[in-house]
Amino acid sequence: MLRGLFMKSIKSVSVFGLGKLGACIAATLAQRGFNVLGVDVDPEKVRKVNQGLSPVDEPLLSETIIGGQNHLRATQEHSEAIPTDASFFIPPSPNLPDGSFSSEYLLRAMQPLAKALREAGKKGHLFVINSTTTPGSINRVLVPMLERETGWTCGGEFGVCYNPQFIALGNVIKGLLEPDLVLIGESDVESGRLMEEMYKRYNRNEPYIARMSIMSAELTKISVNSYITMKISFTNQLRLIAEKFPQADIHAILDAIGTDSRIGKKYLRAGLSYGGPCFPRDNRLLAYTARQVGLEAPLAEAADRINELTRQKLFEHVSGMLVPGDAVAVLGMSYKPNTCITEESAGLHLAQHLKRRGYQVLVHDCAAAPANSPSLLEFEFIEDLETIQKRKDIKVAVVCCSWPRYKELRFHPETKILTPWKTWFEDTRPEYENPGRL
């Protein structure tokens, strides 16, 4: 039972971890009128925030920081977060070989604050975990650590909430302020109430606020992403089947399927494999979680297998148009537009496998570059699209990320262009022969 130690409402917040998500959470909270302290071990990120600059690249983040500058500052010192009402933790949660997520960085971030709160005698603090966790790890690992370091009881002298975000890189600001769902896993009713009340002041829309146990919330988070990956893999599976029938149009098929209200059109679009920092990992984490309780998750595992098959078929399709030594351009190395993240992207997978088979691989992206994406260092990176357009030796150009700028390219007439998206080039480039969409 709570002991009347909690504040009536959350007015001040500390955000631990000023990366892609943490910096956006801090900036949007400040813009919405909360007093925010950003905490990060990186002095450069701290310096930039305190100068009103964006510590990471994300659309609208710079403007949002400026808009909330009077309510936002940053520090490297954990102890400065003691006076705040709630602390949000967004450190990395690396995936382990078995599919689970490591809690190491969460422990490192939360432990010093717990110790500092005990030394200050400040009870009633709310710990909010935003990083995705392995189901069961909050109650099994993180809460016991907090109780040990503080000497207090969770739900008594302090509270814990699990509050993962459902956002897409490149659209984080809008995703935070106008979500479909706010997920709150609560250690106790009062902690959940505080979070719900905060979100009603924070969000610009009126999203569904789902309050539940921490364990339920951990399962909910990975289940949402696993369901989406299953839907993406279904479209790719159907595309591979339709390609075997000359008169079948996968785009017409999916358009028809998507009109069924039980299915819907979102993510029902013939394209490439899914990638990025969340979808693949969360899907594998659901399969791991099932194994831990003696079950299987065959749908999640099948989605993963189809995703790998989709990547392999792309490689086979492209390599079948080349001979060893040919030059091939892979356009779009990031996993989606408006971000520089190349983790598990279709473009990166294709480029790596083409290079290993002896092809000359040129790559380009509108945001990712060797400086911010070291995985690109192994390729011939072309910074200027004009250079790619002028090269006569490029046999095939493959668009793996739908950056709008690629629609304007004018390749040599003998260069074949491949894209999986319906009429993506054909609508704007009628002078080019369609070499066969993926």
N, C-alpha and C positions, 0 to 999 in steps of 0.2 A: 504493500500500500504506500502511496505517496505520503509525504509528511509535511505538505504545505510549504516546501522549499522552493518550488518553481515560480518563475516570474509569471505575471498575468499575460504577457505577450512578448514575442521576440522583437526587439528593437535594434539590437546590435549583433553582428555576426562576424565570425572569423572564418576564412576560407583557406584551408591548408592544401597547397598545390595549385600553382598558377599556370597550368598547362592549357591545352586546347579547351577543355571543359571548365576547369577551375577559374581561369581568368574571365570567362564569359559569365559564370555564376556570380563572381564577385562584382563585375561591372554592372550587370543587370540589377542585382540587389541594390547597389549604390544608386543607380539611376532611378529606382523605384522608391527611394527615400530611406532605406535602411543604412545604418552606420556600419561600414564594412572594413575589416582589417584583413588584407591578404598576407599569407605567410608562405614563404618558399625558401629553400636552401640556396637557390640560384640568385646571387647578388644582382645580376644583370636584369632579371625579371623584376626584382624589387625596385631597382633604380628606374626602370621604364614606367612602371605603374605610378611611382611617386612623381614622375615628370609628366604624367598624363598621356603616356604613350602605350601602345599595345605591346605586350610581351610576347605575343604569338600572332601568326597570320590567321585571321578569320574575318570574313566579311562583317561589317558593321561594328566590330569590336572597338576600333579606335573612336568612332563617334559616340559609342555607348560609354566608354571610359571618360571622355570629355564631359558628357552629359551628367555623369554622377561624380565628378571629380571632387566636389566639396564633401562627399560622404565616403570617400575611398582613400585609403593609404595602405602601404605594404611594409613588411619587415621580415627579417630572418629569425627573429626571436620568438620562440614558442610562448614564453611567459607573458608577452604582451597581449595574448589572447585571453588571459584570465578574466578581465572585466566583461568580456562579451557574453551574451546570453546563450548563444549556440555556436558550435564549431562544425563546419562542413569539411569532410576529408575526401580529397579526390586525387590521391597518389596513384601511380601505376599499379595494376594487379596482373603481373605477368602470368601467362599460361604455362603450366608444367607439362612434361611429356605425357602424362596420363590423362590430360584433358582438364584437370582441375586448375584453379587459379591460386597463385601465391598470395598470402596475407602479410608477407614480410614488410612491404612498404607501408601498409596500413598500421602495422604494429609500431614501426619506427616513427610514424607521424603522430600517432595517438598517445604513445607512452609518455613522452616528455610533458605533454599538456596535463595528462592525468596526475603525474607526479607534482607538477607545479600547482595544480588546483588543491591537492592535499596539503602542500606546504603553506598555501595561502589560506587554507580553511574555507575555501569558497565552495559551498554545496549548491545543488540545484542546476548544475550545468547540463546542457543537452548536447550529446555527441551525435552527429549526423553523418552517416557513411553513404557516400555517393558512388564510390567505385564498385564495380560489379564484384560480387563475392561468390565463392563456392557455397551452395546451399548447406546451411548448418554451421558454417565457420564463424558467423558472428556470435551465436550463442555458445559455441564450443571453444572458440579461441579468443575473440576480441573482447567480449563482455567479461570473461574471467580475468583477462589481463587488466582491464579497467578497474575491476573490483579489487584486485590484488594491489595495484599501484595507488589507489585512493584509500583503500581500507573501508570503502563504503559499499552500499548495496544498490545495484541497478534497479531503477523503479522506486527507489527510496530516496537516496541522497543525490542521485544523478539519473539521467535518462538516456536512452539510445534509440535512434531511428535509422532505418535503412531506407534511403531515398534515391534510388538510381534514376537517371534521366533517360528519356527516349528521344534522343536528338540525332541529327545527321550533320556531320562535319560539312562546313560550307553554308549551313543554315542554322547555326547553334543559337544565335540570339533570338530569332523568331521562335525556334523550337522550345526554348526555355520559357519565354513570355506567353506563348500561345499554344500550349500542349493539348493533345487530346486527352491525356491521362496524367494525373499526378499519383504516383505510387508511394505509399507511406507504410513501412513496416515498423511497428511500434513495440517498445519494451513494456509500455504501460499506457493507460488511457490518457493521462495528462500530457505525456510527451507527444502522442498522436494529435491531441487537441491543439497544442501549440503549433505544430507543423501545419495542420489544416488551416488554422487562423492566419498563419504567415502567408500561405499560398493564396489565400483569398485576397490579401492585400498586394501580393507580388504579381500574380498573373493578370494579363490584360483581357483575357477571355474568361469563360467560366467552365473550366475543364472538369471532367469527372474526377473526384478525389477518392481514391480507393485506400481505405485504412484496414490494416489486417496485421496478423502476427508477423514477426520478422522472417520466420521460416517460410510463410506463405509468400511474402514479398520477394524473397530470394528466388523462389521457384517461378513466380510470375515474371520477373525480369527476363530470365533466360528463355522462358517459354514464348514470350512475344517475339523475340528475335528468331527463335527456332521455327516458329510457325511461318514467319516471313521467308526464311531461307527455303522452307519446304515448298512454298508457293512459287518462288523463283525457280527452283529445281524442277517443279512440275512443268513450267512453261518451257524450260530447256529440254526436258525429256520429250515433250510433245513436239517441239521443233525438230529434234533429231528424227522422230518418227515421220513427221510430215515431209521432211526432205527426201524420203525414199519414194514418195508418190509425186510424180511430175506435175500433176494438176492440183496439188494441195497447196493452199496459201495459208501459212501459219498465222499471218497477221489477221486475216479474215476470221480464222478459227478462234483466235483469242479474243477478238472484238466481240464475237457472238457469245462466247462463254462468259465474258465479263459483264454482260448485261443482266445475268442472273443475280438477283440481289443477295443470294446466299454466297456468292463468290466475289463479285465486285471486280473492278478494273485495276485497282492498285496492285502494282508489282506484276500484273499479268501482261507482260510485254516481252516479246522475243528479243533477247539480247545476248549478253555474255555471262560468264560465271560471276557469282557474288564474291566480294572481297571486303577489305577494310579491317579495322581493329575490333569490330563487334560481332557481325554476323557469323563468320566462321568459328570464332572462339566460343560464343554463347551456344551455338548448336552442338559443338563437341562437349561443352560443359554439361549440357542436358543429358547426353549419352553417358558421360562419366557418372553423373548423379544417379542415374538409373542403375548402373552397374554396382554402385556402392550399397544399394539396398536389394541386390540379388535379382534385378530385373534387366530387361533390355529396352532400348529405345530405337526400334527398327526404322521408324519414319525419319528420325534425326540422322541416323547413320546412312540411310538411303539418300537423303538430301545431300550429304557430304560426298557420297560416291558419284552421284549424278553431276555434282559441281566439278569434280575432278575429271569426269568423262567429258564434260563440256569444254574444259581447258584443253584436254588432249585432242578432241575433234577440231578445235580451232587450229592447233599446231599442225595437225595432219592436213587440214584444208590449205593452209598457207604454204607449208613446205612442199605440197604437191604441185604448186605452181612455180617452184624454184628448182635450181640445181645448185649444188654446193659452190660457195663463192659468190653467189648472187647477192646484190644489195637489196635489203628490205627495210622499209621505214615503219616503225611502230609508233603511232601517234596517240598520245594519251596514256601516260604511265601511272597516273593517279587512279585510285579505284572509283572515283566519281568526280564530276566537275566541282570547282570552287574549293578544292583542298589540294594540298601537296602530298597527302598520305598515299604511299604506294603499297602498303602492306597487303599481301595476297591479292593484288590487282590482276586483272586479266592481261593487261599490257606487260606487266613485269614478268609474269609467268611465260607468256609467249616469247618475249625478247630473250629471256634466259635460255629457253629450250632451243630457239633458233640459233643462238650463238654457239651453244654446245654442239650443234650439228654442223658447224662450219660455215654458216651464212654470215655475210657482212651486215650487221644490225645497226641501224641508225635509230635513235629515239628522240622524241620530243614530248614536252608537256607544257601546258600553259601556266602551271604553278610549281610542279615538282622539278627539281634540278639537282645535280650532284651536291651542291652546297647544303640543301635541306633534306635531301633523300640520298644517303650514301649508297644505296643499292643501285643507283644509276651510274656509279663510277666505272663499272665494267664495260659500259657501252660507249659508242661514239655519240655523244650528246650534241644535238643541233639546237643552238639557242634561237637562231633566226629562221623563221618559216620560209623566208625568201630563198634561203640556201637550199632547202629541201625541194622547193618548186623548180629551181633551176637545174637540179641534178638530173642528167639523162640516164644515169646507170641504175636508178631505182626501179626494180622490176615490179614490186608490189608495195603498196602503202595500205596499212591496216589501221583503221580507226577503232581504238579500244576504249576510248572515253569520249563522250559526246560534248566536247568543248565547242561552243558555237563558232569559234574562229576557224575551225577546220572546214566548215562549209564554204569558206571563201577561197580555199586553196585552188590553184591552177597548176596541176601537174603536167609533166611531159605526156603527150598523147599515148605513148607506149606503156606508161605506168598504169598498172591495174589497181583499182581502189576497192577495198573490201570494207563493208560496214554491216553490222547486224540489224540496223534500225530501218524500219520501213520508210522508203522514199527519202532517207536522210540526205543523201547526195543527189539522188535522181531528180528531186523537185527543183533543185537550184543549179544542177550541172547537166543539162540535157545533152550537151555535146559529147559527154563521155559514155562510152559503151559500158553497160552494166555487166561486170565480169562474173556475176553470181553473188548475191548477198549471202552472208553467213547464215 
